[in-house]
Amino acid sequence: MTSSFVITPRVIQTINSMTPDDRSVISQALSMEYILGENPDTILSPMQKVLYAIIRFYVRQDTERRLNQQ
């Protein structure tokens, strides 16, 4: 199965605004979910799960917006 996803400047800016520790874990969680197809919950603290939910929402929203523009 092939799926597309979009990482926009909004996502990158949000990740870059985090602490270095959170930035690293959130980036790893994104690659786990969107590239490897794995569940990233095991590497996230409760607060990081909240941050990740926001980032994931941005990715899904931006991807849908881009696909609807085509």
VMD Tcl script that draws the C-alpha trace (Angstrom):
set ca {
  {0.00 0.00 0.00}
  {1.27 3.43 -0.93}
  {0.15 6.49 0.94}
  {1.15 10.10 0.70}
  {1.55 12.63 3.43}
  {2.58 16.27 3.49}
  {4.96 17.92 5.92}
  {4.35 21.66 5.62}
  {6.29 24.59 7.05}
  {3.60 24.79 9.77}
  {4.55 21.29 10.96}
  {8.27 22.01 10.79}
  {7.92 25.31 12.65}
  {5.84 23.66 15.36}
  {8.40 20.89 15.83}
  {11.29 23.38 15.82}
  {9.59 25.39 18.58}
  {9.78 22.42 20.97}
  {12.54 21.58 23.39}
  {15.37 19.52 21.87}
  {14.22 16.37 23.69}
  {10.60 16.73 22.55}
  {11.69 17.67 19.04}
  {13.74 14.49 18.74}
  {11.05 12.18 20.09}
  {8.25 13.78 18.04}
  {10.35 13.53 14.86}
  {11.05 9.90 15.61}
  {7.34 9.28 16.26}
  {6.44 10.83 12.89}
  {8.86 8.57 11.05}
  {7.64 5.54 13.01}
  {4.02 6.17 12.07}
  {4.24 7.60 8.57}
  {7.31 5.83 7.18}
  {7.59 2.57 9.12}
  {3.88 2.06 9.84}
  {4.54 1.47 13.54}
  {2.69 2.74 16.59}
  {4.76 5.50 18.24}
  {2.88 5.43 21.57}
  {5.57 3.33 23.22}
  {8.21 6.08 22.93}
  {6.02 9.03 23.94}
  {5.44 10.41 27.43}
  {1.88 11.52 28.25}
  {2.70 15.16 27.43}
  {4.49 14.16 24.23}
  {1.37 12.22 23.22}
  {-0.58 15.48 23.40}
  {2.04 17.28 21.33}
  {2.14 14.44 18.85}
  {-1.65 14.46 18.49}
  {-1.45 18.13 17.49}
  {1.34 17.46 14.97}
  {-0.51 14.45 13.54}
  {-3.64 16.60 13.14}
  {-1.59 19.18 11.22}
  {-0.11 16.51 8.95}
  {-3.50 14.98 8.20}
  {-5.15 18.35 7.64}
  {-2.36 19.62 5.39}
  {-2.26 16.35 3.44}
  {-6.01 16.42 2.85}
  {-5.84 20.06 1.78}
  {-3.03 19.31 -0.69}
  {-4.82 16.28 -2.13}
  {-8.00 18.31 -2.63}
  {-6.05 20.96 -4.55}
  {-4.89 18.46 -7.16}
}
mol new
graphics top color blue
foreach p $ca { graphics top sphere $p radius 0.5 }
foreach p [lrange $ca 0 end-1] q [lrange $ca 1 end] { graphics top cylinder $p $q radius 0.2 }
display resetview
